[in-house]
Amino acid sequence: MEVKIGVQHAPREIVLESGQSADEVERAVSEALAGKTQLLSLVDEHGRKVLVPADRLAYVELGEPAPRKVGFGAL
């Protein structure tokens, strides 16, 4: 699943493909925003961990994974 994270006072957003389900990502965001944790912690599909301070979150957008096109083809 594609996750876009907007960070306050940063001109760009963080975009990652996560193997976590939408429910798991939503639960992690909710816990961070509720103050249960101070960091939003997500894992991308390569096993890398992304940590964002909860007080710096501007928005989190959850989307479907975009299939990657391989090879040549007509448009």
Predicted model as a PDB file, atoms N, CA, C, CB and O in Angstrom, pLDDT in the B-factor column:
MODEL        1                                                                  
ATOM      1  N   MET A   1       0.830  -1.163   0.000  1.00 87.00           N  
ATOM      2  CA  MET A   1       0.000   0.000   0.000  1.00 87.00           C  
ATOM      3  C   MET A   1       0.881   1.235   0.000  1.00 87.00           C  
ATOM      4  CB  MET A   1      -0.948  -0.007   1.194  1.00 87.00           C  
ATOM      5  O   MET A   1       1.924   1.265   0.652  1.00 87.00           O  
ATOM      6  N   GLU A   2       0.457   2.249  -0.732  1.00 91.00           N  
ATOM      7  CA  GLU A   2       1.205   3.494  -0.803  1.00 91.00           C  
ATOM      8  C   GLU A   2       0.775   4.407   0.340  1.00 91.00           C  
ATOM      9  CB  GLU A   2       0.994   4.188  -2.171  1.00 91.00           C  
ATOM     10  O   GLU A   2      -0.416   4.599   0.587  1.00 91.00           O  
ATOM     11  N   VAL A   3       1.773   4.969   1.038  1.00 93.00           N  
ATOM     12  CA  VAL A   3       1.519   5.875   2.154  1.00 93.00           C  
ATOM     13  C   VAL A   3       2.265   7.168   1.874  1.00 93.00           C  
ATOM     14  CB  VAL A   3       1.961   5.247   3.526  1.00 93.00           C  
ATOM     15  O   VAL A   3       3.466   7.151   1.602  1.00 93.00           O  
ATOM     16  N   LYS A   4       1.547   8.305   1.940  1.00 94.00           N  
ATOM     17  CA  LYS A   4       2.157   9.628   1.795  1.00 94.00           C  
ATOM     18  C   LYS A   4       2.013  10.340   3.127  1.00 94.00           C  
ATOM     19  CB  LYS A   4       1.493  10.455   0.629  1.00 94.00           C  
ATOM     20  O   LYS A   4       0.925  10.403   3.697  1.00 94.00           O  
ATOM     21  N   ILE A   5       3.130  10.880   3.619  1.00 95.00           N  
ATOM     22  CA  ILE A   5       3.147  11.544   4.914  1.00 95.00           C  
ATOM     23  C   ILE A   5       3.610  12.979   4.709  1.00 95.00           C  
ATOM     24  CB  ILE A   5       4.070  10.794   5.926  1.00 95.00           C  
ATOM     25  O   ILE A   5       4.709  13.220   4.209  1.00 95.00           O  
ATOM     26  N   GLY A   6       2.775  13.922   5.093  1.00 95.00           N  
ATOM     27  CA  GLY A   6       3.144  15.327   5.062  1.00 95.00           C  
ATOM     28  C   GLY A   6       3.729  15.716   6.406  1.00 95.00           C  
ATOM     29  O   GLY A   6       3.175  15.378   7.452  1.00 95.00           O  
ATOM     30  N   VAL A   7       4.841  16.423   6.379  1.00 94.00           N  
ATOM     31  CA  VAL A   7       5.523  16.836   7.600  1.00 94.00           C  
ATOM     32  C   VAL A   7       5.505  18.361   7.660  1.00 94.00           C  
ATOM     33  CB  VAL A   7       6.990  16.284   7.649  1.00 94.00           C  
ATOM     34  O   VAL A   7       5.813  19.030   6.674  1.00 94.00           O  
ATOM     35  N   GLN A   8       5.143  18.907   8.818  1.00 94.00           N  
ATOM     36  CA  GLN A   8       5.098  20.352   8.987  1.00 94.00           C  
ATOM     37  C   GLN A   8       6.465  20.967   8.732  1.00 94.00           C  
ATOM     38  CB  GLN A   8       4.609  20.712  10.388  1.00 94.00           C  
ATOM     39  O   GLN A   8       7.491  20.399   9.104  1.00 94.00           O  
ATOM     40  N   HIS A   9       6.471  22.120   8.101  1.00 93.00           N  
ATOM     41  CA  HIS A   9       7.681  22.894   7.823  1.00 93.00           C  
ATOM     42  C   HIS A   9       8.666  22.156   6.915  1.00 93.00           C  
ATOM     43  CB  HIS A   9       8.365  23.251   9.119  1.00 93.00           C  
ATOM     44  O   HIS A   9       9.864  22.436   6.939  1.00 93.00           O  
ATOM     45  N   ALA A  10       8.164  21.222   6.122  1.00 92.00           N  
ATOM     46  CA  ALA A  10       8.993  20.505   5.144  1.00 92.00           C  
ATOM     47  C   ALA A  10       8.341  20.670   3.775  1.00 92.00           C  
ATOM     48  CB  ALA A  10       9.150  18.977   5.523  1.00 92.00           C  
ATOM     49  O   ALA A  10       7.137  20.459   3.637  1.00 92.00           O  
ATOM     50  N   PRO A  11       9.116  21.042   2.768  1.00 92.00           N  
ATOM     51  CA  PRO A  11       8.519  21.300   1.449  1.00 92.00           C  
ATOM     52  C   PRO A  11       8.086  20.044   0.706  1.00 92.00           C  
ATOM     53  CB  PRO A  11       9.492  22.050   0.600  1.00 92.00           C  
ATOM     54  O   PRO A  11       7.285  20.133  -0.225  1.00 92.00           O  
ATOM     55  N   ARG A  12       8.586  18.891   1.088  1.00 94.00           N  
ATOM     56  CA  ARG A  12       8.251  17.652   0.381  1.00 94.00           C  
ATOM     57  C   ARG A  12       7.578  16.677   1.326  1.00 94.00           C  
ATOM     58  CB  ARG A  12       9.509  17.013  -0.236  1.00 94.00           C  
ATOM     59  O   ARG A  12       7.714  16.781   2.545  1.00 94.00           O  
ATOM     60  N   GLU A  13       6.853  15.733   0.757  1.00 95.00           N  
ATOM     61  CA  GLU A  13       6.208  14.694   1.550  1.00 95.00           C  
ATOM     62  C   GLU A  13       7.028  13.412   1.477  1.00 95.00           C  
ATOM     63  CB  GLU A  13       4.762  14.445   1.062  1.00 95.00           C  
ATOM     64  O   GLU A  13       7.837  13.226   0.568  1.00 95.00           O  
ATOM     65  N   ILE A  14       6.807  12.541   2.442  1.00 94.00           N  
ATOM     66  CA  ILE A  14       7.454  11.235   2.463  1.00 94.00           C  
ATOM     67  C   ILE A  14       6.503  10.257   1.793  1.00 94.00           C  
ATOM     68  CB  ILE A  14       7.814  10.780   3.930  1.00 94.00           C  
ATOM     69  O   ILE A  14       5.339  10.163   2.181  1.00 94.00           O  
ATOM     70  N   VAL A  15       6.984   9.529   0.794  1.00 93.00           N  
ATOM     71  CA  VAL A  15       6.176   8.538   0.093  1.00 93.00           C  
ATOM     72  C   VAL A  15       6.860   7.191   0.238  1.00 93.00           C  
ATOM     73  CB  VAL A  15       5.982   8.914  -1.411  1.00 93.00           C  
ATOM     74  O   VAL A  15       8.051   7.055  -0.040  1.00 93.00           O  
ATOM     75  N   LEU A  16       6.094   6.191   0.677  1.00 92.00           N  
ATOM     76  CA  LEU A  16       6.666   4.857   0.808  1.00 92.00           C  
ATOM     77  C   LEU A  16       5.624   3.809   0.459  1.00 92.00           C  
ATOM     78  CB  LEU A  16       7.204   4.630   2.230  1.00 92.00           C  
ATOM     79  O   LEU A  16       4.422   4.023   0.614  1.00 92.00           O  
ATOM     80  N   GLU A  17       6.113   2.678  -0.013  1.00 91.00           N  
ATOM     81  CA  GLU A  17       5.276   1.501  -0.259  1.00 91.00           C  
ATOM     82  C   GLU A  17       5.445   0.597   0.950  1.00 91.00           C  
ATOM     83  CB  GLU A  17       5.670   0.756  -1.610  1.00 91.00           C  
ATOM     84  O   GLU A  17       6.553   0.152   1.251  1.00 91.00           O  
ATOM     85  N   SER A  18       4.355   0.327   1.638  1.00 90.00           N  
ATOM     86  CA  SER A  18       4.409  -0.466   2.860  1.00 90.00           C  
ATOM     87  C   SER A  18       3.708  -1.797   2.662  1.00 90.00           C  
ATOM     88  CB  SER A  18       3.780   0.297   4.027  1.00 90.00           C  
ATOM     89  O   SER A  18       2.695  -1.883   1.969  1.00 90.00           O  
ATOM     90  N   GLY A  19       4.252  -2.821   3.271  1.00 88.00           N  
ATOM     91  CA  GLY A  19       3.628  -4.132   3.252  1.00 88.00           C  
ATOM     92  C   GLY A  19       2.580  -4.272   4.345  1.00 88.00           C  
ATOM     93  O   GLY A  19       1.876  -5.280   4.407  1.00 88.00           O  
ATOM     94  N   GLN A  20       2.472  -3.258   5.213  1.00 89.00           N  
ATOM     95  CA  GLN A  20       1.481  -3.279   6.279  1.00 89.00           C  
ATOM     96  C   GLN A  20       0.086  -3.054   5.690  1.00 89.00           C  
ATOM     97  CB  GLN A  20       1.805  -2.205   7.350  1.00 89.00           C  
ATOM     98  O   GLN A  20      -0.063  -2.427   4.641  1.00 89.00           O  
ATOM     99  N   SER A  21      -0.912  -3.567   6.369  1.00 89.00           N  
ATOM    100  CA  SER A  21      -2.288  -3.375   5.904  1.00 89.00           C  
ATOM    101  C   SER A  21      -2.751  -1.953   6.227  1.00 89.00           C  
ATOM    102  CB  SER A  21      -3.240  -4.419   6.553  1.00 89.00           C  
ATOM    103  O   SER A  21      -2.123  -1.249   7.018  1.00 89.00           O  
ATOM    104  N   ALA A  22      -3.847  -1.547   5.608  1.00 88.00           N  
ATOM    105  CA  ALA A  22      -4.402  -0.211   5.851  1.00 88.00           C  
ATOM    106  C   ALA A  22      -4.799  -0.052   7.315  1.00 88.00           C  
ATOM    107  CB  ALA A  22      -5.619   0.045   4.939  1.00 88.00           C  
ATOM    108  O   ALA A  22      -4.632   1.021   7.893  1.00 88.00           O  
ATOM    109  N   ASP A  23      -5.324  -1.117   7.913  1.00 91.00           N  
ATOM    110  CA  ASP A  23      -5.722  -1.060   9.322  1.00 91.00           C  
ATOM    111  C   ASP A  23      -4.520  -0.863  10.239  1.00 91.00           C  
ATOM    112  CB  ASP A  23      -6.466  -2.333   9.713  1.00 91.00           C  
ATOM    113  O   ASP A  23      -4.594  -0.105  11.206  1.00 91.00           O  
ATOM    114  N   GLU A  24      -3.413  -1.542   9.941  1.00 92.00           N  
ATOM    115  CA  GLU A  24      -2.206  -1.404  10.755  1.00 92.00           C  
ATOM    116  C   GLU A  24      -1.641   0.010  10.660  1.00 92.00           C  
ATOM    117  CB  GLU A  24      -1.147  -2.425  10.320  1.00 92.00           C  
ATOM    118  O   GLU A  24      -1.239   0.588  11.669  1.00 92.00           O  
ATOM    119  N   VAL A  25      -1.609   0.565   9.452  1.00 92.00           N  
ATOM    120  CA  VAL A  25      -1.090   1.920   9.272  1.00 92.00           C  
ATOM    121  C   VAL A  25      -2.001   2.924   9.968  1.00 92.00           C  
ATOM    122  CB  VAL A  25      -0.956   2.263   7.770  1.00 92.00           C  
ATOM    123  O   VAL A  25      -1.524   3.838  10.640  1.00 92.00           O  
ATOM    124  N   GLU A  26      -3.307   2.755   9.810  1.00 93.00           N  
ATOM    125  CA  GLU A  26      -4.260   3.662  10.450  1.00 93.00           C  
ATOM    126  C   GLU A  26      -4.150   3.598  11.971  1.00 93.00           C  
ATOM    127  CB  GLU A  26      -5.688   3.327  10.014  1.00 93.00           C  
ATOM    128  O   GLU A  26      -4.242   4.625  12.643  1.00 93.00           O  
ATOM    129  N   ARG A  27      -3.955   2.403  12.514  1.00 94.00           N  
ATOM    130  CA  ARG A  27      -3.799   2.244  13.962  1.00 94.00           C  
ATOM    131  C   ARG A  27      -2.532   2.957  14.445  1.00 94.00           C  
ATOM    132  CB  ARG A  27      -3.749   0.744  14.342  1.00 94.00           C  
ATOM    133  O   ARG A  27      -2.555   3.623  15.480  1.00 94.00           O  
ATOM    134  N   ALA A  28      -1.432   2.821  13.705  1.00 94.00           N  
ATOM    135  CA  ALA A  28      -0.175   3.470  14.091  1.00 94.00           C  
ATOM    136  C   ALA A  28      -0.320   4.990  14.059  1.00 94.00           C  
ATOM    137  CB  ALA A  28       0.971   3.027  13.159  1.00 94.00           C  
ATOM    138  O   ALA A  28       0.179   5.682  14.947  1.00 94.00           O  
ATOM    139  N   VAL A  29      -1.005   5.509  13.035  1.00 93.00           N  
ATOM    140  CA  VAL A  29      -1.213   6.964  12.934  1.00 93.00           C  
ATOM    141  C   VAL A  29      -2.105   7.446  14.075  1.00 93.00           C  
ATOM    142  CB  VAL A  29      -1.845   7.338  11.562  1.00 93.00           C  
ATOM    143  O   VAL A  29      -1.823   8.475  14.688  1.00 93.00           O  
ATOM    144  N   SER A  30      -3.171   6.716  14.362  1.00 94.00           N  
ATOM    145  CA  SER A  30      -4.088   7.097  15.444  1.00 94.00           C  
ATOM    146  C   SER A  30      -3.387   7.125  16.793  1.00 94.00           C  
ATOM    147  CB  SER A  30      -5.270   6.135  15.499  1.00 94.00           C  
ATOM    148  O   SER A  30      -3.606   8.039  17.589  1.00 94.00           O  
ATOM    149  N   GLU A  31      -2.547   6.131  17.056  1.00 93.00           N  
ATOM    150  CA  GLU A  31      -1.807   6.091  18.320  1.00 93.00           C  
ATOM    151  C   GLU A  31      -0.836   7.257  18.428  1.00 93.00           C  
ATOM    152  CB  GLU A  31      -1.050   4.768  18.454  1.00 93.00           C  
ATOM    153  O   GLU A  31      -0.677   7.839  19.501  1.00 93.00           O  
ATOM    154  N   ALA A  32      -0.186   7.600  17.321  1.00 93.00           N  
ATOM    155  CA  ALA A  32       0.754   8.719  17.343  1.00 93.00           C  
ATOM    156  C   ALA A  32       0.023  10.039  17.579  1.00 93.00           C  
ATOM    157  CB  ALA A  32       1.545   8.779  16.029  1.00 93.00           C  
ATOM    158  O   ALA A  32       0.489  10.880  18.348  1.00 93.00           O  
ATOM    159  N   LEU A  33      -1.118  10.218  16.920  1.00 92.00           N  
ATOM    160  CA  LEU A  33      -1.863  11.463  17.073  1.00 92.00           C  
ATOM    161  C   LEU A  33      -2.551  11.570  18.432  1.00 92.00           C  
ATOM    162  CB  LEU A  33      -2.891  11.585  15.973  1.00 92.00           C  
ATOM    163  O   LEU A  33      -2.770  12.674  18.929  1.00 92.00           O  
ATOM    164  N   ALA A  34      -2.892  10.434  19.035  1.00 93.00           N  
ATOM    165  CA  ALA A  34      -3.532  10.431  20.353  1.00 93.00           C  
ATOM    166  C   ALA A  34      -2.525  10.637  21.477  1.00 93.00           C  
ATOM    167  CB  ALA A  34      -4.279   9.125  20.568  1.00 93.00           C  
ATOM    168  O   ALA A  34      -2.915  10.816  22.631  1.00 93.00           O  
ATOM    169  N   GLY A  35      -1.244  10.613  21.156  1.00 89.00           N  
ATOM    170  CA  GLY A  35      -0.214  10.821  22.170  1.00 89.00           C  
ATOM    171  C   GLY A  35       0.247   9.554  22.855  1.00 89.00           C  
ATOM    172  O   GLY A  35       1.015   9.621  23.815  1.00 89.00           O  
ATOM    173  N   LYS A  36      -0.206   8.390  22.383  1.00 91.00           N  
ATOM    174  CA  LYS A  36       0.229   7.127  22.992  1.00 91.00           C  
ATOM    175  C   LYS A  36       1.691   6.850  22.686  1.00 91.00           C  
ATOM    176  CB  LYS A  36      -0.637   5.964  22.498  1.00 91.00           C  
ATOM    177  O   LYS A  36       2.402   6.259  23.499  1.00 91.00           O  
ATOM    178  N   THR A  37       2.139   7.280  21.503  1.00 90.00           N  
ATOM    179  CA  THR A  37       3.550   7.172  21.133  1.00 90.00           C  
ATOM    180  C   THR A  37       4.000   8.530  20.617  1.00 90.00           C  
ATOM    181  CB  THR A  37       3.782   6.049  20.056  1.00 90.00           C  
ATOM    182  O   THR A  37       3.183   9.311  20.128  1.00 90.00           O  
ATOM    183  N   GLN A  38       5.290   8.816  20.721  1.00 93.00           N  
ATOM    184  CA  GLN A  38       5.796  10.107  20.267  1.00 93.00           C  
ATOM    185  C   GLN A  38       6.283  10.056  18.827  1.00 93.00           C  
ATOM    186  CB  GLN A  38       6.917  10.573  21.170  1.00 93.00           C  
ATOM    187  O   GLN A  38       6.559  11.094  18.225  1.00 93.00           O  
ATOM    188  N   LEU A  39       6.391   8.844  18.268  1.00 94.00           N  
ATOM    189  CA  LEU A  39       6.851   8.674  16.899  1.00 94.00           C  
ATOM    190  C   LEU A  39       5.859   7.845  16.106  1.00 94.00           C  
ATOM    191  CB  LEU A  39       8.230   8.022  16.871  1.00 94.00           C  
ATOM    192  O   LEU A  39       5.305   6.868  16.610  1.00 94.00           O  
ATOM    193  N   LEU A  40       5.638   8.245  14.857  1.00 94.00           N  
ATOM    194  CA  LEU A  40       4.919   7.400  13.919  1.00 94.00           C  
ATOM    195  C   LEU A  40       5.966   6.493  13.299  1.00 94.00           C  
ATOM    196  CB  LEU A  40       4.135   8.241  12.827  1.00 94.00           C  
ATOM    197  O   LEU A  40       6.915   6.970  12.677  1.00 94.00           O  
ATOM    198  N   SER A  41       5.799   5.206  13.463  1.00 94.00           N  
ATOM    199  CA  SER A  41       6.767   4.232  12.978  1.00 94.00           C  
ATOM    200  C   SER A  41       6.103   3.323  11.955  1.00 94.00           C  
ATOM    201  CB  SER A  41       7.353   3.406  14.145  1.00 94.00           C  
ATOM    202  O   SER A  41       5.152   2.609  12.276  1.00 94.00           O  
ATOM    203  N   LEU A  42       6.610   3.349  10.708  1.00 94.00           N  
ATOM    204  CA  LEU A  42       6.118   2.496   9.641  1.00 94.00           C  
ATOM    205  C   LEU A  42       7.283   1.760   9.012  1.00 94.00           C  
ATOM    206  CB  LEU A  42       5.353   3.315   8.585  1.00 94.00           C  
ATOM    207  O   LEU A  42       8.420   2.227   9.064  1.00 94.00           O  
ATOM    208  N   VAL A  43       7.001   0.605   8.415  1.00 93.00           N  
ATOM    209  CA  VAL A  43       8.034  -0.200   7.762  1.00 93.00           C  
ATOM    210  C   VAL A  43       7.688  -0.296   6.282  1.00 93.00           C  
ATOM    211  CB  VAL A  43       8.149  -1.628   8.410  1.00 93.00           C  
ATOM    212  O   VAL A  43       6.561  -0.642   5.929  1.00 93.00           O  
ATOM    213  N   ASP A  44       8.664   0.012   5.405  1.00 91.00           N  
ATOM    214  CA  ASP A  44       8.388  -0.083   3.972  1.00 91.00           C  
ATOM    215  C   ASP A  44       8.570  -1.522   3.500  1.00 91.00           C  
ATOM    216  CB  ASP A  44       9.308   0.868   3.172  1.00 91.00           C  
ATOM    217  O   ASP A  44       8.941  -2.399   4.280  1.00 91.00           O  
ATOM    218  N   GLU A  45       8.306  -1.755   2.220  1.00 90.00           N  
ATOM    219  CA  GLU A  45       8.340  -3.127   1.696  1.00 90.00           C  
ATOM    220  C   GLU A  45       9.743  -3.706   1.613  1.00 90.00           C  
ATOM    221  CB  GLU A  45       7.711  -3.166   0.334  1.00 90.00           C  
ATOM    222  O   GLU A  45       9.895  -4.902   1.363  1.00 90.00           O  
ATOM    223  N   HIS A  46      10.778  -2.884   1.817  1.00 91.00           N  
ATOM    224  CA  HIS A  46      12.156  -3.376   1.826  1.00 91.00           C  
ATOM    225  C   HIS A  46      12.663  -3.616   3.248  1.00 91.00           C  
ATOM    226  CB  HIS A  46      13.072  -2.388   1.110  1.00 91.00           C  
ATOM    227  O   HIS A  46      13.823  -3.978   3.444  1.00 91.00           O  
ATOM    228  N   GLY A  47      11.786  -3.412   4.243  1.00 92.00           N  
ATOM    229  CA  GLY A  47      12.161  -3.642   5.630  1.00 92.00           C  
ATOM    230  C   GLY A  47      12.760  -2.444   6.323  1.00 92.00           C  
ATOM    231  O   GLY A  47      13.169  -2.546   7.479  1.00 92.00           O  
ATOM    232  N   ARG A  48      12.826  -1.293   5.639  1.00 94.00           N  
ATOM    233  CA  ARG A  48      13.373  -0.085   6.260  1.00 94.00           C  
ATOM    234  C   ARG A  48      12.301   0.568   7.112  1.00 94.00           C  
ATOM    235  CB  ARG A  48      13.898   0.907   5.188  1.00 94.00           C  
ATOM    236  O   ARG A  48      11.130   0.596   6.734  1.00 94.00           O  
ATOM    237  N   LYS A  49      12.695   1.086   8.250  1.00 94.00           N  
ATOM    238  CA  LYS A  49      11.758   1.714   9.174  1.00 94.00           C  
ATOM    239  C   LYS A  49      11.790   3.230   8.972  1.00 94.00           C  
ATOM    240  CB  LYS A  49      12.100   1.344  10.649  1.00 94.00           C  
ATOM    241  O   LYS A  49      12.859   3.835   8.889  1.00 94.00           O  
ATOM    242  N   VAL A  50      10.606   3.828   8.894  1.00 94.00           N  
ATOM    243  CA  VAL A  50      10.461   5.272   8.750  1.00 94.00           C  
ATOM    244  C   VAL A  50       9.866   5.795  10.050  1.00 94.00           C  
ATOM    245  CB  VAL A  50       9.562   5.649   7.509  1.00 94.00           C  
ATOM    246  O   VAL A  50       8.805   5.341  10.477  1.00 94.00           O  
ATOM    247  N   LEU A  51      10.551   6.753  10.682  1.00 95.00           N  
ATOM    248  CA  LEU A  51      10.107   7.335  11.945  1.00 95.00           C  
ATOM    249  C   LEU A  51       9.850   8.821  11.747  1.00 95.00           C  
ATOM    250  CB  LEU A  51      11.155   7.101  13.066  1.00 95.00           C  
ATOM    251  O   LEU A  51      10.711   9.541  11.241  1.00 95.00           O  
ATOM    252  N   VAL A  52       8.673   9.281  12.144  1.00 95.00           N  
ATOM    253  CA  VAL A  52       8.315  10.692  12.034  1.00 95.00           C  
ATOM    254  C   VAL A  52       7.793  11.136  13.395  1.00 95.00           C  
ATOM    255  CB  VAL A  52       7.248  10.935  10.900  1.00 95.00           C  
ATOM    256  O   VAL A  52       6.930  10.469  13.965  1.00 95.00           O  
ATOM    257  N   PRO A  53       8.301  12.259  13.933  1.00 95.00           N  
ATOM    258  CA  PRO A  53       7.763  12.751  15.210  1.00 95.00           C  
ATOM    259  C   PRO A  53       6.271  13.054  15.078  1.00 95.00           C  
ATOM    260  CB  PRO A  53       8.528  14.018  15.673  1.00 95.00           C  
ATOM    261  O   PRO A  53       5.852  13.717  14.130  1.00 95.00           O  
ATOM    262  N   ALA A  54       5.475  12.571  16.022  1.00 94.00           N  
ATOM    263  CA  ALA A  54       4.022  12.713  15.956  1.00 94.00           C  
ATOM    264  C   ALA A  54       3.588  14.173  15.960  1.00 94.00           C  
ATOM    265  CB  ALA A  54       3.374  11.984  17.118  1.00 94.00           C  
ATOM    266  O   ALA A  54       2.586  14.514  15.332  1.00 94.00           O  
ATOM    267  N   ASP A  55       4.313  15.034  16.647  1.00 93.00           N  
ATOM    268  CA  ASP A  55       3.911  16.442  16.710  1.00 93.00           C  
ATOM    269  C   ASP A  55       4.229  17.210  15.424  1.00 93.00           C  
ATOM    270  CB  ASP A  55       4.594  17.116  17.883  1.00 93.00           C  
ATOM    271  O   ASP A  55       3.860  18.378  15.304  1.00 93.00           O  
ATOM    272  N   ARG A  56       4.901  16.581  14.470  1.00 94.00           N  
ATOM    273  CA  ARG A  56       5.233  17.216  13.188  1.00 94.00           C  
ATOM    274  C   ARG A  56       4.361  16.718  12.035  1.00 94.00           C  
ATOM    275  CB  ARG A  56       6.692  16.970  12.857  1.00 94.00           C  
ATOM    276  O   ARG A  56       4.523  17.180  10.906  1.00 94.00           O  
ATOM    277  N   LEU A  57       3.438  15.784  12.294  1.00 95.00           N  
ATOM    278  CA  LEU A  57       2.586  15.258  11.233  1.00 95.00           C  
ATOM    279  C   LEU A  57       1.612  16.328  10.745  1.00 95.00           C  
ATOM    280  CB  LEU A  57       1.817  14.020  11.723  1.00 95.00           C  
ATOM    281  O   LEU A  57       0.921  16.962  11.542  1.00 95.00           O  
ATOM    282  N   ALA A  58       1.565  16.519   9.440  1.00 94.00           N  
ATOM    283  CA  ALA A  58       0.583  17.419   8.842  1.00 94.00           C  
ATOM    284  C   ALA A  58      -0.586  16.600   8.308  1.00 94.00           C  
ATOM    285  CB  ALA A  58       1.224  18.272   7.708  1.00 94.00           C  
ATOM    286  O   ALA A  58      -1.742  16.955   8.539  1.00 94.00           O  
ATOM    287  N   TYR A  59      -0.305  15.509   7.597  1.00 94.00           N  
ATOM    288  CA  TYR A  59      -1.335  14.615   7.080  1.00 94.00           C  
ATOM    289  C   TYR A  59      -0.724  13.276   6.728  1.00 94.00           C  
ATOM    290  CB  TYR A  59      -2.031  15.225   5.855  1.00 94.00           C  
ATOM    291  O   TYR A  59       0.488  13.164   6.541  1.00 94.00           O  
ATOM    292  N   VAL A  60      -1.566  12.263   6.638  1.00 94.00           N  
ATOM    293  CA  VAL A  60      -1.163  10.934   6.183  1.00 94.00           C  
ATOM    294  C   VAL A  60      -2.222  10.472   5.193  1.00 94.00           C  
ATOM    295  CB  VAL A  60      -1.007   9.915   7.388  1.00 94.00           C  
ATOM    296  O   VAL A  60      -3.410  10.429   5.514  1.00 94.00           O  
ATOM    297  N   GLU A  61      -1.784  10.129   3.993  1.00 94.00           N  
ATOM    298  CA  GLU A  61      -2.691   9.683   2.941  1.00 94.00           C  
ATOM    299  C   GLU A  61      -2.422   8.215   2.640  1.00 94.00           C  
ATOM    300  CB  GLU A  61      -2.530  10.546   1.660  1.00 94.00           C  
ATOM    301  O   GLU A  61      -1.289   7.827   2.354  1.00 94.00           O  
ATOM    302  N   LEU A  62      -3.465   7.408   2.707  1.00 92.00           N  
ATOM    303  CA  LEU A  62      -3.354   5.979   2.423  1.00 92.00           C  
ATOM    304  C   LEU A  62      -3.941   5.718   1.043  1.00 92.00           C  
ATOM    305  CB  LEU A  62      -4.079   5.121   3.514  1.00 92.00           C  
ATOM    306  O   LEU A  62      -5.032   6.194   0.729  1.00 92.00           O  
ATOM    307  N   GLY A  63      -3.226   4.971   0.226  1.00 88.00           N  
ATOM    308  CA  GLY A  63      -3.701   4.662  -1.112  1.00 88.00           C  
ATOM    309  C   GLY A  63      -3.383   3.242  -1.491  1.00 88.00           C  
ATOM    310  O   GLY A  63      -2.727   2.512  -0.748  1.00 88.00           O  
ATOM    311  N   GLU A  64      -3.852   2.865  -2.642  1.00 77.00           N  
ATOM    312  CA  GLU A  64      -3.588   1.537  -3.172  1.00 77.00           C  
ATOM    313  C   GLU A  64      -2.217   1.521  -3.850  1.00 77.00           C  
ATOM    314  CB  GLU A  64      -4.699   1.110  -4.165  1.00 77.00           C  
ATOM    315  O   GLU A  64      -1.773   2.549  -4.360  1.00 77.00           O  
ATOM    316  N   PRO A  65      -1.552   0.386  -3.863  1.00 63.00           N  
ATOM    317  CA  PRO A  65      -0.260   0.317  -4.549  1.00 63.00           C  
ATOM    318  C   PRO A  65      -0.441   0.489  -6.052  1.00 63.00           C  
ATOM    319  CB  PRO A  65       0.441  -1.019  -4.248  1.00 63.00           C  
ATOM    320  O   PRO A  65      -1.370  -0.056  -6.647  1.00 63.00           O  
ATOM    321  N   ALA A  66       0.449   1.244  -6.646  1.00 59.00           N  
ATOM    322  CA  ALA A  66       0.419   1.446  -8.095  1.00 59.00           C  
ATOM    323  C   ALA A  66       1.263   0.360  -8.747  1.00 59.00           C  
ATOM    324  CB  ALA A  66       0.938   2.872  -8.486  1.00 59.00           C  
ATOM    325  O   ALA A  66       2.436   0.210  -8.405  1.00 59.00           O  
ATOM    326  N   PRO A  67       0.694  -0.398  -9.676  1.00 65.00           N  
ATOM    327  CA  PRO A  67       1.488  -1.444 -10.332  1.00 65.00           C  
ATOM    328  C   PRO A  67       2.588  -0.816 -11.172  1.00 65.00           C  
ATOM    329  CB  PRO A  67       0.593  -2.348 -11.211  1.00 65.00           C  
ATOM    330  O   PRO A  67       2.362   0.169 -11.876  1.00 65.00           O  
ATOM    331  N   ARG A  68       3.750  -1.382 -11.093  1.00 65.00           N  
ATOM    332  CA  ARG A  68       4.879  -0.871 -11.863  1.00 65.00           C  
ATOM    333  C   ARG A  68       4.876  -1.509 -13.239  1.00 65.00           C  
ATOM    334  CB  ARG A  68       6.217  -1.142 -11.138  1.00 65.00           C  
ATOM    335  O   ARG A  68       4.710  -2.722 -13.372  1.00 65.00           O  
ATOM    336  N   LYS A  69       5.060  -0.689 -14.259  1.00 65.00           N  
ATOM    337  CA  LYS A  69       5.092  -1.196 -15.620  1.00 65.00           C  
ATOM    338  C   LYS A  69       6.521  -1.595 -15.972  1.00 65.00           C  
ATOM    339  CB  LYS A  69       4.549  -0.142 -16.619  1.00 65.00           C  
ATOM    340  O   LYS A  69       7.471  -0.853 -15.718  1.00 65.00           O  
ATOM    341  N   VAL A  70       6.651  -2.762 -16.551  1.00 71.00           N  
ATOM    342  CA  VAL A  70       7.949  -3.276 -16.925  1.00 71.00           C  
ATOM    343  C   VAL A  70       7.941  -3.566 -18.409  1.00 71.00           C  
ATOM    344  CB  VAL A  70       8.309  -4.537 -16.114  1.00 71.00           C  
ATOM    345  O   VAL A  70       6.978  -4.123 -18.935  1.00 71.00           O  
ATOM    346  N   GLY A  71       9.010  -3.189 -19.081  1.00 72.00           N  
ATOM    347  CA  GLY A  71       9.119  -3.489 -20.513  1.00 72.00           C  
ATOM    348  C   GLY A  71       8.565  -2.376 -21.388  1.00 72.00           C  
ATOM    349  O   GLY A  71       8.302  -1.260 -20.940  1.00 72.00           O  
ATOM    350  N   PHE A  72       8.405  -2.726 -22.635  1.00 74.00           N  
ATOM    351  CA  PHE A  72       7.934  -1.764 -23.608  1.00 74.00           C  
ATOM    352  C   PHE A  72       6.488  -2.058 -23.954  1.00 74.00           C  
ATOM    353  CB  PHE A  72       8.808  -1.785 -24.866  1.00 74.00           C  
ATOM    354  O   PHE A  72       6.058  -3.211 -23.945  1.00 74.00           O  
ATOM    355  N   GLY A  73       5.757  -1.032 -24.250  1.00 66.00           N  
ATOM    356  CA  GLY A  73       4.356  -1.227 -24.605  1.00 66.00           C  
ATOM    357  C   GLY A  73       3.805   0.019 -25.249  1.00 66.00           C  
ATOM    358  O   GLY A  73       4.386   1.099 -25.134  1.00 66.00           O  
ATOM    359  N   ALA A  74       2.702  -0.126 -25.918  1.00 65.00           N  
ATOM    360  CA  ALA A  74       2.053   1.011 -26.541  1.00 65.00           C  
ATOM    361  C   ALA A  74       1.234   1.764 -25.497  1.00 65.00           C  
ATOM    362  CB  ALA A  74       1.161   0.557 -27.717  1.00 65.00           C  
ATOM    363  O   ALA A  74       0.662   1.161 -24.588  1.00 65.00           O  
ATOM    364  N   LEU A  75       1.187   3.053 -25.634  1.00 62.00           N  
ATOM    365  CA  LEU A  75       0.402   3.856 -24.702  1.00 62.00           C  
ATOM    366  C   LEU A  75      -1.004   3.895 -25.085  1.00 62.00           C  
ATOM    367  CB  LEU A  75       0.916   5.230 -24.606  1.00 62.00           C  
ATOM    368  O   LEU A  75      -1.811   4.531 -24.406  1.00 62.00           O  
TER     369      LEU A  75                                                      
ENDMDL                                                                          
END                                                                             
